[in-house]
Amino acid sequence: MLSNIGVPGLILILVLALIIFGPKKLPEIGRAFGQTLREFKKSTRELTNDVMDEFEEDKKKAVK
């Protein structure tokens, strides 16, 4: 979906965001988006690790 945007579409989105939110709010919005993305990635990584740990435990129990 996002691969179809292209450079002109991305520029248009950035210009609209600048017009709507203004130059003072845009860095704050970017920071908040970055923190949200970081937290999402961290949660996803933790969930994946938990599932893999449980899978390994089940695998060890099945071998015994």
N, CA, C and O atoms as CSV, one atom per row, in Angstrom:
chain,resi,resn,atom,element,x,y,z
A,1,MET,N,N,0.826,-1.191,0.000
A,1,MET,CA,C,0.000,0.000,0.000
A,1,MET,C,C,0.869,1.253,0.000
A,1,MET,O,O,0.682,2.136,-0.838
A,2,LEU,N,N,1.807,1.337,0.923
A,2,LEU,CA,C,2.654,2.524,0.994
A,2,LEU,C,C,3.665,2.585,-0.146
A,2,LEU,O,O,4.191,3.657,-0.445
A,3,SER,N,N,3.940,1.464,-0.778
A,3,SER,CA,C,4.900,1.471,-1.875
A,3,SER,C,C,4.345,2.181,-3.106
A,3,SER,O,O,5.109,2.536,-4.004
A,4,ASN,N,N,3.039,2.393,-3.165
A,4,ASN,CA,C,2.425,3.057,-4.314
A,4,ASN,C,C,2.388,4.571,-4.179
A,4,ASN,O,O,1.963,5.256,-5.109
A,5,ILE,N,N,2.824,5.113,-3.041
A,5,ILE,CA,C,2.746,6.560,-2.830
A,5,ILE,C,C,3.741,7.290,-3.724
A,5,ILE,O,O,3.351,8.206,-4.447
A,6,GLY,N,N,4.979,6.917,-3.692
A,6,GLY,CA,C,5.997,7.563,-4.499
A,6,GLY,C,C,6.452,8.883,-3.902
A,6,GLY,O,O,5.911,9.341,-2.896
A,7,VAL,N,N,7.441,9.484,-4.523
A,7,VAL,CA,C,8.026,10.729,-4.035
A,7,VAL,C,C,7.048,11.907,-4.136
A,7,VAL,O,O,6.928,12.666,-3.174
A,8,PRO,N,N,6.347,12.089,-5.258
A,8,PRO,CA,C,5.413,13.224,-5.322
A,8,PRO,C,C,4.302,13.139,-4.269
A,8,PRO,O,O,3.916,14.153,-3.687
A,9,GLY,N,N,3.794,11.932,-4.030
A,9,GLY,CA,C,2.753,11.755,-3.018
A,9,GLY,C,C,3.270,12.051,-1.625
A,9,GLY,O,O,2.572,12.652,-0.807
A,10,LEU,N,N,4.500,11.626,-1.356
A,10,LEU,CA,C,5.111,11.890,-0.048
A,10,LEU,C,C,5.322,13.387,0.163
A,10,LEU,O,O,5.079,13.900,1.255
A,11,ILE,N,N,5.762,14.074,-0.854
A,11,ILE,CA,C,5.946,15.523,-0.761
A,11,ILE,C,C,4.606,16.212,-0.514
A,11,ILE,O,O,4.523,17.133,0.298
A,12,LEU,N,N,3.572,15.775,-1.201
A,12,LEU,CA,C,2.244,16.343,-1.010
A,12,LEU,C,C,1.765,16.130,0.429
A,12,LEU,O,O,1.225,17.050,1.043
A,13,ILE,N,N,1.956,14.946,0.960
A,13,ILE,CA,C,1.562,14.665,2.349
A,13,ILE,C,C,2.317,15.551,3.326
A,13,ILE,O,O,1.723,16.085,4.263
A,14,LEU,N,N,3.608,15.713,3.121
A,14,LEU,CA,C,4.418,16.563,4.010
A,14,LEU,C,C,3.981,18.024,3.940
A,14,LEU,O,O,3.915,18.701,4.966
A,15,VAL,N,N,3.685,18.512,2.742
A,15,VAL,CA,C,3.229,19.904,2.584
A,15,VAL,C,C,1.883,20.094,3.273
A,15,VAL,O,O,1.672,21.096,3.957
A,16,LEU,N,N,0.973,19.143,3.098
A,16,LEU,CA,C,-0.330,19.242,3.765
A,16,LEU,C,C,-0.183,19.211,5.286
A,16,LEU,O,O,-0.857,19.961,5.992
A,17,ALA,N,N,0.688,18.356,5.783
A,17,ALA,CA,C,0.918,18.300,7.225
A,17,ALA,C,C,1.487,19.625,7.726
A,17,ALA,O,O,1.110,20.100,8.798
A,18,LEU,N,N,2.387,20.217,6.960
A,18,LEU,CA,C,2.966,21.503,7.345
A,18,LEU,C,C,1.903,22.595,7.360
A,18,LEU,O,O,1.900,23.444,8.252
A,19,ILE,N,N,1.014,22.581,6.395
A,19,ILE,CA,C,-0.053,23.582,6.339
A,19,ILE,C,C,-1.052,23.386,7.478
A,19,ILE,O,O,-1.473,24.350,8.116
A,20,ILE,N,N,-1.424,22.135,7.725
A,20,ILE,CA,C,-2.440,21.851,8.752
A,20,ILE,C,C,-1.907,22.107,10.156
A,20,ILE,O,O,-2.567,22.772,10.954
A,21,PHE,N,N,-0.734,21.593,10.467
A,21,PHE,CA,C,-0.223,21.659,11.839
A,21,PHE,C,C,0.704,22.837,12.098
A,21,PHE,O,O,0.858,23.252,13.247
A,22,GLY,N,N,1.310,23.373,11.080
A,22,GLY,CA,C,2.221,24.502,11.255
A,22,GLY,C,C,3.625,24.046,11.585
A,22,GLY,O,O,3.838,22.907,12.000
A,23,PRO,N,N,4.586,24.943,11.399
A,23,PRO,CA,C,5.987,24.573,11.594
A,23,PRO,C,C,6.366,24.330,13.062
A,23,PRO,O,O,7.359,23.654,13.331
A,24,LYS,N,N,5.601,24.863,14.003
A,24,LYS,CA,C,5.951,24.680,15.412
A,24,LYS,C,C,5.494,23.324,15.937
A,24,LYS,O,O,6.179,22.726,16.767
A,25,LYS,N,N,4.365,22.834,15.477
A,25,LYS,CA,C,3.809,21.571,15.965
A,25,LYS,C,C,4.393,20.351,15.248
A,25,LYS,O,O,4.387,19.249,15.796
A,26,LEU,N,N,4.894,20.542,14.033
A,26,LEU,CA,C,5.355,19.409,13.239
A,26,LEU,C,C,6.478,18.618,13.918
A,26,LEU,O,O,6.420,17.389,13.898
A,27,PRO,N,N,7.500,19.250,14.521
A,27,PRO,CA,C,8.530,18.458,15.221
A,27,PRO,C,C,7.967,17.672,16.417
A,27,PRO,O,O,8.401,16.552,16.685
A,28,GLU,N,N,7.015,18.255,17.122
A,28,GLU,CA,C,6.402,17.547,18.250
A,28,GLU,C,C,5.639,16.317,17.762
A,28,GLU,O,O,5.704,15.254,18.378
A,29,ILE,N,N,4.927,16.466,16.670
A,29,ILE,CA,C,4.176,15.351,16.103
A,29,ILE,C,C,5.143,14.266,15.629
A,29,ILE,O,O,4.899,13.077,15.833
A,30,GLY,N,N,6.219,14.674,15.010
A,30,GLY,CA,C,7.228,13.714,14.552
A,30,GLY,C,C,7.848,12.953,15.707
A,30,GLY,O,O,8.048,11.741,15.620
A,31,ARG,N,N,8.155,13.657,16.791
A,31,ARG,CA,C,8.715,13.013,17.982
A,31,ARG,C,C,7.737,12.010,18.573
A,31,ARG,O,O,8.119,10.894,18.923
A,32,ALA,N,N,6.478,12.409,18.683
A,32,ALA,CA,C,5.450,11.524,19.239
A,32,ALA,C,C,5.275,10.291,18.351
A,32,ALA,O,O,5.123,9.177,18.852
A,33,PHE,N,N,5.298,10.494,17.033
A,33,PHE,CA,C,5.178,9.365,16.118
A,33,PHE,C,C,6.375,8.425,16.256
A,33,PHE,O,O,6.211,7.205,16.233
A,34,GLY,N,N,7.566,8.980,16.398
A,34,GLY,CA,C,8.767,8.167,16.575
A,34,GLY,C,C,8.726,7.346,17.857
A,34,GLY,O,O,9.090,6.170,17.860
A,35,GLN,N,N,8.280,7.972,18.948
A,35,GLN,CA,C,8.166,7.249,20.214
A,35,GLN,C,C,7.130,6.137,20.114
A,35,GLN,O,O,7.344,5.038,20.626
A,36,THR,N,N,6.019,6.415,19.463
A,36,THR,CA,C,4.977,5.404,19.291
A,36,THR,C,C,5.500,4.229,18.471
A,36,THR,O,O,5.255,3.071,18.810
A,37,LEU,N,N,6.213,4.528,17.404
A,37,LEU,CA,C,6.771,3.480,16.562
A,37,LEU,C,C,7.795,2.651,17.325
A,37,LEU,O,O,7.820,1.427,17.196
A,38,ARG,N,N,8.641,3.306,18.121
A,38,ARG,CA,C,9.633,2.595,18.939
A,38,ARG,C,C,8.968,1.653,19.935
A,38,ARG,O,O,9.389,0.507,20.089
A,39,GLU,N,N,7.925,2.141,20.611
A,39,GLU,CA,C,7.202,1.313,21.579
A,39,GLU,C,C,6.537,0.125,20.886
A,39,GLU,O,O,6.541,-0.987,21.415
A,40,PHE,N,N,5.970,0.358,19.713
A,40,PHE,CA,C,5.344,-0.727,18.962
A,40,PHE,C,C,6.368,-1.794,18.589
A,40,PHE,O,O,6.113,-2.987,18.752
A,41,LYS,N,N,7.526,-1.367,18.090
A,41,LYS,CA,C,8.572,-2.315,17.724
A,41,LYS,C,C,9.059,-3.084,18.941
A,41,LYS,O,O,9.304,-4.288,18.859
A,42,LYS,N,N,9.204,-2.395,20.075
A,42,LYS,CA,C,9.655,-3.045,21.305
A,42,LYS,C,C,8.644,-4.092,21.761
A,42,LYS,O,O,9.023,-5.204,22.129
A,43,SER,N,N,7.374,-3.743,21.736
A,43,SER,CA,C,6.321,-4.677,22.137
A,43,SER,C,C,6.271,-5.881,21.207
A,43,SER,O,O,6.108,-7.013,21.661
A,44,THR,N,N,6.410,-5.643,19.920
A,44,THR,CA,C,6.407,-6.725,18.947
A,44,THR,C,C,7.584,-7.660,19.180
A,44,THR,O,O,7.433,-8.880,19.130
A,45,ARG,N,N,8.738,-7.098,19.432
A,45,ARG,CA,C,9.941,-7.895,19.687
A,45,ARG,C,C,9.762,-8.744,20.947
A,45,ARG,O,O,10.105,-9.927,20.956
A,46,GLU,N,N,9.223,-8.136,22.017
A,46,GLU,CA,C,9.003,-8.871,23.257
A,46,GLU,C,C,7.994,-9.995,23.063
A,46,GLU,O,O,8.190,-11.100,23.569
A,47,LEU,N,N,6.923,-9.722,22.339
A,47,LEU,CA,C,5.913,-10.750,22.082
A,47,LEU,C,C,6.512,-11.894,21.276
A,47,LEU,O,O,6.259,-13.061,21.576
A,48,THR,N,N,7.295,-11.575,20.267
A,48,THR,CA,C,7.939,-12.601,19.455
A,48,THR,C,C,8.880,-13.447,20.303
A,48,THR,O,O,8.907,-14.671,20.173
A,49,ASN,N,N,9.649,-12.798,21.169
A,49,ASN,CA,C,10.563,-13.538,22.041
A,49,ASN,C,C,9.800,-14.452,22.988
A,49,ASN,O,O,10.213,-15.590,23.211
A,50,ASP,N,N,8.695,-13.974,23.548
A,50,ASP,CA,C,7.889,-14.797,24.450
A,50,ASP,C,C,7.344,-16.029,23.729
A,50,ASP,O,O,7.386,-17.135,24.267
A,51,VAL,N,N,6.842,-15.841,22.531
A,51,VAL,CA,C,6.298,-16.957,21.770
A,51,VAL,C,C,7.400,-17.950,21.419
A,51,VAL,O,O,7.203,-19.161,21.520
A,52,MET,N,N,8.552,-17.443,21.009
A,52,MET,CA,C,9.665,-18.332,20.665
A,52,MET,C,C,10.158,-19.100,21.890
A,52,MET,O,O,10.499,-20.277,21.780
A,53,ASP,N,N,10.199,-18.451,23.053
A,53,ASP,CA,C,10.604,-19.130,24.283
A,53,ASP,C,C,9.638,-20.262,24.623
A,53,ASP,O,O,10.067,-21.360,24.977
A,54,GLU,N,N,8.349,-20.001,24.516
A,54,GLU,CA,C,7.353,-21.029,24.791
A,54,GLU,C,C,7.465,-22.175,23.782
A,54,GLU,O,O,7.312,-23.341,24.145
A,55,PHE,N,N,7.726,-21.847,22.541
A,55,PHE,CA,C,7.886,-22.864,21.505
A,55,PHE,C,C,9.081,-23.751,21.825
A,55,PHE,O,O,9.004,-24.974,21.701
A,56,GLU,N,N,10.180,-23.138,22.235
A,56,GLU,CA,C,11.383,-23.911,22.584
A,56,GLU,C,C,11.128,-24.804,23.803
A,56,GLU,O,O,11.583,-25.947,23.841
A,57,GLU,N,N,10.403,-24.285,24.794
A,57,GLU,CA,C,10.076,-25.085,25.976
A,57,GLU,C,C,9.217,-26.285,25.596
A,57,GLU,O,O,9.460,-27.397,26.064
A,58,ASP,N,N,8.223,-26.067,24.754
A,58,ASP,CA,C,7.361,-27.159,24.297
A,58,ASP,C,C,8.160,-28.191,23.504
A,58,ASP,O,O,7.920,-29.395,23.604
A,59,LYS,N,N,9.091,-27.709,22.733
A,59,LYS,CA,C,9.928,-28.598,21.923
A,59,LYS,C,C,10.794,-29.467,22.823
A,59,LYS,O,O,10.952,-30.660,22.565
A,60,LYS,N,N,11.362,-28.873,23.889
A,60,LYS,CA,C,12.182,-29.631,24.828
A,60,LYS,C,C,11.354,-30.662,25.577
A,60,LYS,O,O,11.823,-31.773,25.822
A,61,LYS,N,N,10.118,-30.304,25.948
A,61,LYS,CA,C,9.242,-31.240,26.657
A,61,LYS,C,C,8.862,-32.413,25.759
A,61,LYS,O,O,8.740,-33.543,26.232
A,62,ALA,N,N,8.678,-32.156,24.490
A,62,ALA,CA,C,8.287,-33.202,23.554
A,62,ALA,C,C,9.431,-34.182,23.318
A,62,ALA,O,O,9.189,-35.360,23.054
A,63,VAL,N,N,10.664,-33.714,23.408
A,63,VAL,CA,C,11.828,-34.564,23.177
A,63,VAL,C,C,12.007,-35.527,24.354
A,63,VAL,O,O,12.421,-36.668,24.151
A,64,LYS,N,N,11.708,-35.098,25.558
A,64,LYS,CA,C,11.912,-35.936,26.758
A,64,LYS,C,C,10.962,-37.044,26.854
A,64,LYS,O,O,11.016,-37.823,27.805
